[in-house]
Structure formats: structure tokens, C-alpha cells
Amino acid sequence: MELSVEIVALLLLISAVVAIVTQRLRLPYSLGLVAAGIVLAFLPYTPQVHLTKTLLFTVLLPPLIFEAAFTLEWQKLRTDLPLVLLLATVGVVLSAAVTTTGLHLVLHWQWASALVFGALISATDPVSVIATFKGAHVRGRLRRLVESESLFNDGTAAVLFAVCVAAATGNTPGPLEVSVKLVLMIGGSLVCGAVVAYAALLLAGRTDDLFVEITFTTVAAYGSFLLAEHFHGSGVLATLVAGLITGDMRTIKFISAEDRAAIQSFWDYAAFVANSLVFLLMGIRIAHEHFLGGWFSVVVAILLVLISRAVTVYPCCSVLRRTRLRVTVQHQHVLFWGGLRGALALALALSLPEQVPQRESIVSISFVVVAFSIFVQGLTMKPLLRRFHEIPE
């Protein structure tokens, strides 16, 4: 069933009630939404709206990515960029390799199926990560590292996923083809994001009408995403660039400080709406999933994803431990446990072609890992952050 005005209004009403309840119970808002979605799925006459890759990518993801990038401080992010890029490239590849190898050796999955799952689950999900750390009111370098890594690592995971799906369906690309695709995808995404953002800012600078300025930022968010996806690039990376450029308006001087504050409020609300719909629909979809493979497969998959995240964080951070980019051990623990998986992994899993071997098992295990990530890791993030004195008691 498609989203209609009536369904959106109902879901937003539920989201508002969940927000009030979770605030009073001091629970993560995203966890409350997923739980509400699961309950909704079993109620009579509940609209069966499905979270699909198309809905996520073309409607809900652009405002979430743009708002997160809009609030990132580029001058500070630029200092940590080598570390972020290391985690988002080498780290993603290591994570996928560990998960793939473990599935093949322990669960005896075919290499092709294990590769596909390892690729789609390797990157942390920007939707879940940003919602969790924003809800916990984390500030400073830690939040910047966690959020920026989750935004940047999508590009690497997207290329890995495309290559692994091609291999699983009998169309194995060579190393040169993969390298060229990687360069074109990343370069093209950066160009798409920059071109759309600067064009929108130039047009916005020709008016003093706040609503027109907001409209141009909306065009920048969705336009950069859709343009990059059209040319087989990374929409997340393009919108990330557009958000960073637009968010740095204080140095560009195209828009007044007062209008910037109003634009920020608009995007805060847009992100709230998109987050609410994503997590509610995710809960509804999880409730209808039939888990395959038994508890042993479930436990192994979760452990492999956690181990692969550890292999991503600790070795990459140790490489830079003697530099100004050094990450404290406590922050490394948060990076490890805060590597949440979410809607992106589900959307990629549901988009798999039918001819991919063990497709149903891949989809089923993906839902298990995401459910664990949201309920177990998400629920324990605040106590962990309090223990490390990152948020007040």
C-alpha cells in the first residue's frame, strides 16, 4: 500500500504520542517508534505500508542526510577527515571480509551469498546512528566522528554491494572495472552534490524571501540525491556534500544569520518527520518477517557483525594513535557499540534480485541483525555514554 495523506497523518500522530511517552520513560525515541510499529502490525485494520528501497531512498533518506550534514561543522570535521575516511573505506572492507568469511566457515553459506550479506551489513546506518546520538544529546568530537563515519561509509558499501550482487548473479567484474566504478561513483557523487548545492545557494542569494530560500535548500537535498542516483553514484554522498556546503553559509554569506536559523528549524522538523516514518515502518516490516535458519544462525550472524565492527574500529584507530587524530579508548568503545545497522541494510536486502543464492536467508538474517542493533545496542547506548561521562547523569 502506498503512503497517503491519511496514513501519513496517522503515523505522525502515533509518532508524537511515542515521543511524549519515550521522553517520560527516558527511552530512545527510535526504539519506541520501532516497538510501536511492531505493535501496530498486529492490530486490526492497520494499513500495511511497506518500507521499500524506493520509499526510503527517494522520500525519507535525503532530508535525514541533508539535515545531519547541514549541522556538521566543516572546519572541525576537516581536522578528523583522515580518520573518518579510513573508517569509511578500509574499515568497511575489513568488516565485510570478516562477516563474509565467518558466514562461509561457520554457517557454510555459499561464498556469493556470504559476500552479499557482508557487503550490505558492513556500513553503519546513518538513519539509526544519527537518531540515537542526537536523542542522547551527545556533543563534541565523539558525535561528529560517529555521525560523519556513518554518512561517509555508505559510498564504499554501495560499491561493495553492487560488485557482490553482480558476482552472485554471474556477472563478475574485474579489478580494473571495480576501480573505475569506484572512482567514477565517488567523484561523480561529489560533483553532483557540489553543483546542485552551489546552484541552489546562488539562486537563494538573489532573494530575501525566507520561504524561497527554504525551497532552494529542499531542492539541494533532493536534487543532489536523485542526480547522483541517476548517474549510478551514491545519493547519500552527494546529499552529504550538498548539506556540508549549504550548512557553511556563514562563510559563503549568501543567506543572513536570521534566515539560517529559520532554515535550520525547518530541517530539524523535516528530519523528525522522516525519522518517525522510517522507524515506524521499520517496526511494521520487522513484525511481518519470518526468521529463517534457526537460533544458531541468528546468534552467529549477530556475533560476526559485532566482531567485524571491532575489527573496523580498533585497528583503524590504533594506526593513528600517535598522531593528533588519536581516539581515546573510551571513544573507541562507543564507536564500536554505536555502529548501528538499520533501514539502509533492510532496503538493500529487500532490493536483492531473486536469482541471488539464499536470498530469503539473507533478508531474514538482515532483519535479525537490525532488530538486535536497535533494541539491544540502541537501548544500552545511553548507559554506556553515561559511564564514560559523555552525557550527564
N, C-alpha and C positions, 0 to 999 in steps of 0.2 A: 504494500500500500504506500502511496506517495504521501509526503508531508502536505497537509492542507492548513489553511488558516486556523480552523477549529482545533486540529491536532496540535499545532504549534502553541496555540493559546493554552490548551490543557496541559501540555508538557511544561510550559513556563510557570503556570500556576503551581504545579507539583514541585518544580524546582525552587520556587520562592518559599513554599512551606518546608521543604527539606533544608533549605538554607537556615531558616529560623531554628528548626529542631537541632541541626548539627552544631550551630553556634551555642545553643544552650547546653548540649551534651559534650561540647568541646571535642567533636569528632571531625575528621577531614570531610570537607564538603563533597569531594569527588567520590569518596567511599559511600557516603549517604545517598548520592544520586544513583550509583550502581545498584546498591541494595534496594532502593525504591523501584528501579527498573525491573529488578528480578521479581519483586512483589507484584508489580503491575502486570507482568507477563502471565501471572496465574489468576488474575481477576477476570470475571466475565465481562464481555463486551469491550475489552481493551483493544485499541487499534494496533494491529500487528505491523508496525512500521519497522523496516529492516535497515540496519546500518550497513550500507554498501560502500564500496570504494568510490563510486561516483558521488554519492551524497557527501562523504567525508572530504574528498579532495576538491570538489567544485563549490561546495557551500560552506562547510564548517571549519575546515583547516586554515584557509587563508587569513581570516580575521584573528585566529589564535596565534599564528606565527607572526603576523604583522604587529599585533599589539605587544607581543613579547620582545620583538626586535626594536620596536619604537621606544621602549623604556630602557633598553640596554645602553649603557654609557660607552660609546665607541672609544673614547680616549683611554678608558680603563681596560676595556676589552682588548684593545690593540696590544697592550702590555702582555696579556696572557694568551694571545692568539697562537703562539707556537705550541703551547701545551694543549690548547683546545683542539688544534688541528692534528696533533699527534694522537690524542684520544679518539678523534673522529675518523681517522684514516687507519693507521696501524692498529689501533685498539679494536676497531670494528672487524678488521680482517682476522686478528687473533681470536676474537670472540667467536666469529663464525667457524673458524678452523677447529677450535676446541669442542664446540657443540656438535659439529658435523662428525668429528672423529669419535666422540663419545656415543652418539646415536648408532653409528655403524658397529662399533666394537661391543657395546653393552646390549643394545636392543636389536642388533643385527638388521638394521634398516639398510636398504639399498643406498649406495653412495649418492645417487641422484636425488633421492628423497631427503636424505640427511643434509645434503648441500643446500637444498631449497629451504628447509626449515632453519638451518643455521644462518642463512642469509637474511631471512625475513625477521628473525628474532634477535639479530646481532645488535641492532641500533636501539638505543633508548628512545622512548616515545615522547616527543616534545609536549603533546597534549597532557599526558599524565604527570610528567616531571614538573612542568610549569605550574599546573594546578596545585600539586602537592606542596611545592616550596613557596608558592605565593600564599596558599592557605595557612602555612605555618609561620608566615611573616618573617622569613629568613631574609637577611640583608647582607650586603657586602660582597667580598670576593667569592665566598662559597656559593652563594646563589648564582652569581654571574658565571662561574665555572660550570655548574650543573646545568643551568638553562642553556648556555651557549653551546655546550657539547651536544646536548640533545637536539639542538637546532641544526648544527653543522653535520652531525654524523648521518643524517638522512641521505645526503648525496652519495656517500660511499656505499651505504646499504642498498640504495636504489640500483646502483650499477651491479653490485654483487647479486642482488635478487634477479635482475634481468638476465645476467650471464648464466646463473644457475638454473633458471627456468628454461632458458634456451638449451642448455646441456641436457636437462631432464626430458625435454621433448624431442631430442635427437638433432638439435641444431647447434653443435658445439663451436663457439667462436675461438679463433686462435689468439695468442698473446698480443699480437700486433693490433688485431681488431678490438680487443678489450681495452688496450692502452689508448687507442684513438678515440674510442667511445667515451672513455673516462675523461680525457682532455676536452673533447667537444661538449660533453654534458656539463662539466663544471664551468668551463669557460663560457659556454652559451647561457647557462643559468645566471652567471654573474652579469653578463652583458644585458640580458633581458631585465633583470632586476634594476640595474643602474639606469638603463634607458627609460624605462617606464617611470621610475621614481623622479628623475630629473625633469622629464617632460611634465609630469603632474605638478611638481614644485614650480616650474617656470610659469605654468598656467595659473596656479594658485597665487603666485606673486603679483598677478595683474588684477587682482580683485581684493576688496576689503570685506566681502561678504563671507561671514563665517561658514554658512551652510554650503556655499560653493567650495570653500577650502576643504571642508569635511568630505564633500563629494569627490574631490580630486584625490584625497588620501585613500578613499574607498576604491577608486579606480586603480590607484597604485597597488593596493593589496591584492585585489582580484586579477587585475590586468597582468601584473608580473607573474603571478602563479600560472594563469591559463596560457600565457605566451610561452613560458618555459616548457610546460607540459605539451603544448602543441608541437614544439620542436624536439620532443623526447628528452628534455632536460629535467632538472629537479625543480618542481614548483616551490618546494619548501625553501631551497637555497635561494631562488630568485626573490621570493617574498621576504626572506630574511634580509637580503641586500637592500631591497626597497624600504623595508622598515628601518634599517640602520641609517640609511641616507635621509629618509624623511624625519626620523627622530632626532637627527643632528641639525635641525632647522635653526637652532640658536647660533650656529656658526655660519649658516648659509644666509640668514637674515631675510628670508623670503616672507616669513609669517611672524606676526607680533607675538610677544610672550603671552598676552591675554588669550589670543586665539589658540595658541599652542595648548594652553591649559584646558580650554573647551574641547579641543580635538582629542586630548588625552582622556577626558571624561567619556567622550563618545566611544573611543576604542576600549576603554575599561568595560563599558556596558556591552559592547559587541562581543567581547571575549567572554563575558559572563553568560550571555545567551548561547553562544556556540559551545562553551564548556558544558552547560546544562544539558543541551540536546545530545552532545556526544556521549556523556556518561549515562544518561537515562537510556538512550538507545543501545548502548553497550550492555547495560544490565538486562534489558529485554532480550537481546540476542544471546547472551550467556545462558539465560534461563532456558532457552529452547535448544541449546546444544546438547547432543548426546555424546558423552565422552567415550572414546574408544581406546582399547589397548590395555585396560586394567590398571590397578593402582601402582603396580611395579613400574610400568611405563611412565605414569604420571610423575612419580617420585624421581625417577631417573632424569626425566626431562627438566624438572624444576632444578634439581641439583646441578645438572650440566649448565643450565643458563646462569646460575649463581657462580659456578666455578669459572665460566667463561668471562663473566663480568669482573671477577677478581683478577683474572689474567690480563684483562684490559687495563684496569686501574693501577694496580700496584707496580708492575714492571714499567709502565709508561711514566709514572710519577717518579720512580727511582732513577730513571735516566736523567732527570733534571734536578735531582736532589741537591746538587752542589751549585746550582745556579740561582739567580734571582727569582726564578719561576718555581722554586721549591714549594711543595704542598705538604702541609703538616700531616702527620699520621692520622689525626682525628678527622681531618677533612678528607683524607683518602678513604676512611671507613664510610663517611657519608656519601662520597661519590660512588662507592661500591654498592651500598644498600639502597641508595637513591636512584639507581639505574633502572627505573620502572619501564615496563612494557605495557602497551595499551592499544588504543584504537588503530594506530598505523599497522601494527602487526596483524590485527584481525582483518583489516581491509586488504592487506596484501595476501593473506592466506585465502580469503574468500574470492580473490581475483585469479587464483591459480587455474590454469586450463585443466580440463577434465582428464587429459592424457598424461598428466604428471603422475608418476607412480606413487601409490599410498597417499593420494590427495586427501581422502577423508581423515586419515590418521594425522596428517599434518595440520589440518584445520582444527581437529579436535584437541590435539596437544597444544596448539597455539592458544586456544581459549582457556585451557587449564593454566598455562603459564601466566596469561594476562590476569586471570582471576586471582591467582596467588599473589601476583605483583600488586594488585590494587588492594586486596583485603589484608594480606599479611605485611608486606613491606610498607604499604601506604598507612596502615594503622599503627605501625611501630616507628614511623619516621619522627614524629614529634617527641616521644620519649627519648629517642636516640639524640636528637638535636638538643634537648634539654640537658641530657647527661654531659654533652660536650659544650654546654653553655652558649650555644648558638642562638637560642631563643630564651626569653625569661621564663622562670618557673610559674 
